């Protein structure tokens, strides 16, 4: 995965998380054009680079950013 594509996917992922519209990991993989396994790698990298925790919310059926106190 090239640097620019990776950046674009990460940017899209952040936007989807902020809007609470990622869907399931399988849906997210389709939206990003990667395999589900890559979704977890991108999420792991993102968790290291942002100051907020990321969790999957079953109620919203989306990954979400948690508040700093959560």
MOPAC internal coordinates of N, CA, C and O (Angstrom, degrees):
PM7 1SCF
backbone

  N    0.0000 0     0.00 0     0.00 0    0    0    0
  C    1.4512 1     0.00 0     0.00 0    1    0    0
  C    1.5178 1   107.53 1     0.00 0    2    1    0
  O    1.2310 1   120.60 1   -58.54 1    3    2    1
  N    1.3276 1   116.45 1   121.46 1    3    2    1
  C    1.4505 1   121.62 1  -178.84 1    5    3    2
  C    1.5189 1   112.22 1   -68.84 1    6    5    3
  O    1.2310 1   120.88 1   -20.22 1    7    6    5
  N    1.3238 1   115.92 1   159.78 1    7    6    5
  C    1.4567 1   121.63 1  -178.06 1    9    7    6
  C    1.5159 1   113.56 1   -58.63 1   10    9    7
  O    1.2310 1   120.21 1   134.77 1   11   10    9
  N    1.3196 1   117.21 1   -45.23 1   11   10    9
  C    1.4573 1   120.54 1  -178.10 1   13   11   10
  C    1.5213 1   110.76 1   -67.29 1   14   13   11
  O    1.2310 1   120.20 1   135.79 1   15   14   13
  N    1.3222 1   117.23 1   -44.21 1   15   14   13
  C    1.4626 1   119.78 1   177.80 1   17   15   14
  C    1.5230 1   110.15 1   -61.30 1   18   17   15
  O    1.2310 1   120.55 1   138.76 1   19   18   17
  N    1.3112 1   116.55 1   -41.24 1   19   18   17
  C    1.4599 1   120.92 1   179.53 1   21   19   18
  C    1.5226 1   109.55 1   -61.87 1   22   21   19
  O    1.2310 1   120.44 1   135.19 1   23   22   21
  N    1.3357 1   116.77 1   -44.81 1   23   22   21
  C    1.4598 1   121.30 1   178.91 1   25   23   22
  C    1.5248 1   110.37 1   -61.52 1   26   25   23
  O    1.2310 1   120.18 1   135.03 1   27   26   25
  N    1.3197 1   117.27 1   -44.97 1   27   26   25
  C    1.4645 1   121.67 1  -179.48 1   29   27   26
  C    1.5261 1   111.07 1   -63.21 1   30   29   27
  O    1.2310 1   120.60 1   138.13 1   31   30   29
  N    1.3287 1   116.47 1   -41.87 1   31   30   29
  C    1.4649 1   119.98 1   178.65 1   33   31   30
  C    1.5220 1   111.02 1   -65.85 1   34   33   31
  O    1.2310 1   120.82 1   139.15 1   35   34   33
  N    1.3227 1   116.03 1   -40.85 1   35   34   33
  C    1.4581 1   119.96 1   179.47 1   37   35   34
  C    1.5216 1   110.37 1   -65.26 1   38   37   35
  O    1.2310 1   120.29 1   137.85 1   39   38   37
  N    1.3157 1   117.06 1   -42.15 1   39   38   37
  C    1.4614 1   121.61 1   178.39 1   41   39   38
  C    1.5306 1   110.17 1   -61.91 1   42   41   39
  O    1.2310 1   120.28 1   134.92 1   43   42   41
  N    1.3271 1   117.06 1   -45.08 1   43   42   41
  C    1.4600 1   121.23 1   177.89 1   45   43   42
  C    1.5250 1   110.46 1   -62.77 1   46   45   43
  O    1.2310 1   120.30 1   139.11 1   47   46   45
  N    1.3082 1   117.03 1   -40.89 1   47   46   45
  C    1.4564 1   121.14 1   178.83 1   49   47   46
  C    1.5230 1   110.70 1   -60.61 1   50   49   47
  O    1.2310 1   120.08 1   134.91 1   51   50   49
  N    1.3138 1   117.45 1   -45.09 1   51   50   49
  C    1.4642 1   121.18 1   178.72 1   53   51   50
  C    1.5286 1   110.17 1   -59.87 1   54   53   51
  O    1.2310 1   120.59 1   135.43 1   55   54   53
  N    1.3259 1   116.47 1   -44.57 1   55   54   53
  C    1.4678 1   120.54 1   179.09 1   57   55   54
  C    1.5256 1   110.94 1   -61.29 1   58   57   55
  O    1.2310 1   120.19 1   136.18 1   59   58   57
  N    1.3279 1   117.25 1   -43.82 1   59   58   57
  C    1.4581 1   120.84 1  -179.82 1   61   59   58
  C    1.5250 1   111.50 1   -65.95 1   62   61   59
  O    1.2310 1   120.38 1   141.47 1   63   62   61
  N    1.3234 1   116.87 1   -38.53 1   63   62   61
  C    1.4670 1   120.33 1   178.11 1   65   63   62
  C    1.5239 1   109.79 1   -65.31 1   66   65   63
  O    1.2310 1   120.34 1   134.97 1   67   66   65
  N    1.3290 1   116.96 1   -45.03 1   67   66   65
  C    1.4647 1   120.14 1  -179.97 1   69   67   66
  C    1.5241 1   111.82 1   -60.77 1   70   69   67
  O    1.2310 1   120.45 1   144.91 1   71   70   69
  N    1.3354 1   116.74 1   -35.09 1   71   70   69
  C    1.4643 1   121.60 1   179.87 1   73   71   70
  C    1.5337 1   112.09 1   -86.69 1   74   73   71
  O    1.2310 1   120.62 1   175.14 1   75   74   73
  N    1.3338 1   116.42 1    -4.86 1   75   74   73
  C    1.4635 1   123.07 1  -176.83 1   77   75   74
  C    1.5296 1   110.37 1    56.98 1   78   77   75
  O    1.2310 1   121.55 1  -130.66 1   79   78   77
  N    1.3412 1   114.65 1    49.34 1   79   78   77
  C    1.4610 1   120.43 1  -176.52 1   81   79   78
  C    1.5284 1   112.65 1  -131.99 1   82   81   79
  O    1.2310 1   120.06 1  -149.21 1   83   82   81
  N    1.3204 1   117.50 1    30.79 1   83   82   81
  C    1.4623 1   118.92 1  -178.88 1   85   83   82
  C    1.5151 1   112.16 1   -75.97 1   86   85   83
  O    1.2310 1   120.22 1   149.07 1   87   86   85
  N    1.3207 1   117.18 1   -30.93 1   87   86   85
  C    1.4586 1   120.63 1  -172.01 1   89   87   86
  C    1.5169 1   109.54 1    75.39 1   90   89   87
  O    1.2310 1   121.05 1    12.23 1   91   90   89
  N    1.2968 1   115.59 1  -167.77 1   91   90   89
  C    1.4672 1   120.79 1   179.34 1   93   91   90
  C    1.5277 1   109.35 1   -69.04 1   94   93   91
  O    1.2310 1   120.10 1   -13.67 1   95   94   93
  N    1.3304 1   117.42 1   166.33 1   95   94   93
  C    1.4650 1   118.87 1   176.10 1   97   95   94
  C    1.5337 1   112.42 1   -55.46 1   98   97   95
  O    1.2310 1   120.36 1   143.34 1   99   98   97
  N    1.3196 1   116.92 1   -36.66 1   99   98   97
  C    1.4689 1   120.76 1   178.61 1  101   99   98
  C    1.5315 1   110.14 1   -66.44 1  102  101   99
  O    1.2310 1   120.28 1   136.29 1  103  102  101
  N    1.3372 1   117.08 1   -43.71 1  103  102  101
  C    1.4696 1   121.21 1   177.18 1  105  103  102
  C    1.5205 1   110.62 1   -62.69 1  106  105  103
  O    1.2310 1   121.00 1   137.59 1  107  106  105
  N    1.3174 1   115.68 1   -42.41 1  107  106  105
  C    1.4579 1   120.75 1  -178.87 1  109  107  106
  C    1.5223 1   110.88 1   -63.47 1  110  109  107
  O    1.2310 1   120.34 1   139.95 1  111  110  109
  N    1.3092 1   116.96 1   -40.05 1  111  110  109
  C    1.4663 1   120.90 1   178.30 1  113  111  110
  C    1.5281 1   109.72 1   -59.61 1  114  113  111
  O    1.2310 1   120.72 1   137.53 1  115  114  113
  N    1.3136 1   116.23 1   -42.47 1  115  114  113
  C    1.4664 1   120.40 1   178.56 1  117  115  114
  C    1.5224 1   110.77 1   -64.01 1  118  117  115
  O    1.2310 1   120.15 1   137.32 1  119  118  117
  N    1.3313 1   117.32 1   -42.68 1  119  118  117
  C    1.4683 1   121.30 1  -179.27 1  121  119  118
  C    1.5245 1   111.67 1   -64.26 1  122  121  119
  O    1.2310 1   120.71 1   144.02 1  123  122  121
  N    1.3324 1   116.24 1   -35.98 1  123  122  121
  C    1.4620 1   120.76 1  -178.04 1  125  123  122
  C    1.5304 1   112.59 1   -88.27 1  126  125  123
  O    1.2310 1   120.52 1   167.97 1  127  126  125
  N    1.3130 1   116.61 1   -12.03 1  127  126  125
  C    1.4635 1   120.17 1  -179.95 1  129  127  126
  C    1.5133 1   113.42 1    74.06 1  130  129  127
  O    1.2310 1   120.92 1  -146.01 1  131  130  129
  N    1.3358 1   115.85 1    33.99 1  131  130  129
  C    1.4598 1   121.04 1   179.85 1  133  131  130
  C    1.5216 1   108.96 1  -132.93 1  134  133  131
  O    1.2310 1   120.68 1    -6.53 1  135  134  133
  N    1.3144 1   116.30 1   173.47 1  135  134  133
  C    1.4578 1   120.74 1   174.78 1  137  135  134
  C    1.5210 1   108.86 1   -79.94 1  138  137  135
  O    1.2310 1   121.28 1   -23.48 1  139  138  137
  N    1.3140 1   115.16 1   156.52 1  139  138  137
  C    1.4659 1   120.37 1  -177.48 1  141  139  138
  C    1.5292 1   111.88 1   -56.73 1  142  141  139
  O    1.2310 1   120.64 1   142.99 1  143  142  141
  N    1.3114 1   116.39 1   -37.01 1  143  142  141
  C    1.4676 1   121.10 1   178.77 1  145  143  142
  C    1.5332 1   110.83 1   -58.87 1  146  145  143
  O    1.2310 1   120.43 1   142.06 1  147  146  145
  N    1.3517 1   116.78 1   -37.94 1  147  146  145
  C    1.4615 1   121.33 1   179.72 1  149  147  146
  C    1.5244 1   110.89 1   -68.55 1  150  149  147
  O    1.2310 1   120.26 1   148.05 1  151  150  149
  N    1.3331 1   117.12 1   -31.95 1  151  150  149
  C    1.4649 1   120.42 1   177.17 1  153  151  150
  C    1.5273 1   109.64 1   -57.14 1  154  153  151
  O    1.2310 1   120.70 1   134.66 1  155  154  153
  N    1.3185 1   116.26 1   -45.34 1  155  154  153
  C    1.4669 1   120.11 1  -179.39 1  157  155  154
  C    1.5308 1   111.37 1   -64.94 1  158  157  155
  O    1.2310 1   120.27 1   143.82 1  159  158  157
  N    1.3199 1   117.09 1   -36.18 1  159  158  157
  C    1.4760 1   120.13 1   177.51 1  161  159  158
  C    1.5269 1   110.83 1   -66.54 1  162  161  159
  O    1.2310 1   120.62 1   136.01 1  163  162  161
  N    1.3263 1   116.41 1   -43.99 1  163  162  161
  C    1.4658 1   120.17 1   179.25 1  165  163  162
  C    1.5264 1   110.12 1   -64.16 1  166  165  163
  O    1.2310 1   120.51 1   138.06 1  167  166  165
  N    1.3322 1   116.62 1   -41.94 1  167  166  165
  C    1.4655 1   120.10 1   177.85 1  169  167  166
  C    1.5314 1   111.21 1   -62.16 1  170  169  167
  O    1.2310 1   120.37 1   138.55 1  171  170  169
  N    1.3238 1   116.91 1   -41.45 1  171  170  169
  C    1.4691 1   120.43 1   178.09 1  173  171  170
  C    1.5215 1   110.79 1   -61.27 1  174  173  171
  O    1.2310 1   120.13 1   135.96 1  175  174  173
  N    1.3248 1   117.35 1   -44.04 1  175  174  173
  C    1.4659 1   120.86 1   178.20 1  177  175  174
  C    1.5209 1   110.62 1   -63.75 1  178  177  175
  O    1.2310 1   120.69 1   137.88 1  179  178  177
  N    1.3164 1   116.29 1   -42.12 1  179  178  177
  C    1.4635 1   120.87 1  -179.23 1  181  179  178
  C    1.5290 1   110.96 1   -64.50 1  182  181  179
  O    1.2310 1   120.65 1   139.79 1  183  182  181
  N    1.3184 1   116.35 1   -40.21 1  183  182  181
  C    1.4755 1   120.32 1   179.00 1  185  183  182
  C    1.5222 1   110.95 1   -60.40 1  186  185  183
  O    1.2310 1   120.21 1   147.50 1  187  186  185
  N    1.3146 1   117.21 1   -32.50 1  187  186  185
  C    1.4668 1   121.01 1   179.50 1  189  187  186
  C    1.5277 1   112.45 1   -76.60 1  190  189  187
  O    1.2310 1   120.63 1   154.43 1  191  190  189
  N    1.3284 1   116.40 1   -25.57 1  191  190  189
  C    1.4654 1   118.89 1  -173.04 1  193  191  190
  C    1.5259 1   114.85 1   -99.57 1  194  193  191
  O    1.2310 1   119.55 1   163.40 1  195  194  193
  N    1.3254 1   118.46 1   -16.60 1  195  194  193
  C    1.4675 1   120.15 1   178.67 1  197  195  194
  C    1.5198 1   109.56 1  -104.05 1  198  197  195
  O    1.2310 1   121.27 1   -19.30 1  199  198  197
  N    1.2973 1   115.18 1   160.70 1  199  198  197
  C    1.4629 1   120.29 1  -177.42 1  201  199  198
  C    1.5267 1   113.06 1   -92.15 1  202  201  199
  O    1.2310 1   120.57 1  -169.02 1  203  202  201
  N    1.3297 1   116.52 1    10.98 1  203  202  201
  C    1.4582 1   120.92 1  -178.91 1  205  203  202
  C    1.5237 1   109.95 1  -124.44 1  206  205  203
  O    1.2310 1   121.08 1   -30.69 1  207  206  205
  N    1.3233 1   115.54 1   149.31 1  207  206  205
  C    1.4565 1   120.34 1   177.92 1  209  207  206
  C    1.5249 1   109.37 1   -78.82 1  210  209  207
  O    1.2310 1   121.32 1   -28.19 1  211  210  209
  N    1.3194 1   115.08 1   151.81 1  211  210  209
  C    1.4582 1   122.25 1   179.13 1  213  211  210
  C    1.5236 1   107.44 1  -122.68 1  214  213  211
  O    1.2310 1   121.08 1   -49.65 1  215  214  213
  N    1.3260 1   115.54 1   130.35 1  215  214  213
  C    1.4547 1   120.99 1   178.89 1  217  215  214
  C    1.5280 1   109.33 1  -137.43 1  218  217  215
  O    1.2310 1   121.00 1   -24.11 1  219  218  217
  N    1.3213 1   115.70 1   155.89 1  219  218  217
  C    1.4582 1   119.92 1   174.11 1  221  219  218
  C    1.5213 1   107.74 1   -87.98 1  222  221  219
  O    1.2310 1   120.22 1   -52.24 1  223  222  221
  N    1.3215 1   117.19 1   127.76 1  223  222  221
  C    1.4591 1   123.84 1  -179.82 1  225  223  222
  C    1.5254 1   108.23 1  -105.41 1  226  225  223
  O    1.2310 1   120.63 1   -66.07 1  227  226  225
  N    1.3083 1   116.41 1   113.93 1  227  226  225
  C    1.4705 1   119.88 1  -178.63 1  229  227  226
  C    1.5253 1   111.40 1   -68.14 1  230  229  227
  O    1.2310 1   119.91 1   148.01 1  231  230  229
  N    1.3267 1   117.78 1   -31.99 1  231  230  229
  C    1.4626 1   120.69 1   179.08 1  233  231  230
  C    1.5313 1   110.82 1   -62.93 1  234  233  231
  O    1.2310 1   120.73 1   135.34 1  235  234  233
  N    1.3251 1   116.22 1   -44.66 1  235  234  233
  C    1.4683 1   121.43 1  -179.81 1  237  235  234
  C    1.5253 1   112.63 1   -86.09 1  238  237  235
  O    1.2310 1   120.74 1   167.44 1  239  238  237
  N    1.3306 1   116.20 1   -12.56 1  239  238  237
  C    1.4698 1   122.10 1  -173.88 1  241  239  238
  C    1.5288 1   110.02 1    52.67 1  242  241  239
  O    1.2310 1   121.86 1  -131.12 1  243  242  241
  N    1.3378 1   114.05 1    48.88 1  243  242  241
  C    1.4605 1   120.31 1  -176.78 1  245  243  242
  C    1.5311 1   109.00 1  -158.80 1  246  245  243
  O    1.2310 1   121.63 1   -24.64 1  247  246  245
  N    1.3251 1   114.48 1   155.36 1  247  246  245
  C    1.4542 1   119.10 1   167.36 1  249  247  246
  C    1.5134 1   107.08 1   -75.33 1  250  249  247
  O    1.2310 1   120.50 1   -35.19 1  251  250  249
  N    1.3200 1   116.65 1   144.81 1  251  250  249
  C    1.4724 1   121.38 1  -179.33 1  253  251  250
  C    1.5145 1   108.97 1  -137.15 1  254  253  251
  O    1.2310 1   121.44 1   -25.20 1  255  254  253
  N    1.3315 1   114.86 1   154.80 1  255  254  253
  C    1.4548 1   120.41 1   170.67 1  257  255  254
  C    1.5126 1   107.22 1   -84.79 1  258  257  255
  O    1.2310 1   120.34 1   -47.54 1  259  258  257
  N    1.3291 1   116.96 1   132.46 1  259  258  257
  C    1.4477 1   120.66 1   175.95 1  261  259  258
  C    1.5152 1   109.88 1   -87.56 1  262  261  259
  O    1.2310 1   121.25 1   -28.19 1  263  262  261
  N    1.2951 1   115.22 1   151.81 1  263  262  261
  C    1.4564 1   119.68 1   174.78 1  265  263  262
  C    1.5182 1   108.16 1   -67.24 1  266  265  263
  O    1.2310 1   120.47 1   -20.72 1  267  266  265
  N    1.2994 1   116.71 1   159.28 1  267  266  265
  C    1.4624 1   121.22 1  -175.26 1  269  267  266
  C    1.5362 1   112.17 1   -59.44 1  270  269  267
  O    1.2310 1   119.69 1   151.66 1  271  270  269
  N    1.3156 1   118.19 1   -28.34 1  271  270  269
  C    1.4543 1   121.71 1  -177.80 1  273  271  270
  C    1.5197 1   113.44 1   -86.51 1  274  273  271
  O    1.2310 1   119.84 1   169.84 1  275  274  273
  N    1.3396 1   117.92 1   -10.16 1  275  274  273
  C    1.4573 1   121.62 1  -177.50 1  277  275  274
  C    1.5033 1   112.32 1   -80.10 1  278  277  275
  O    1.2310 1   120.10 1   180.00 1  279  278  277

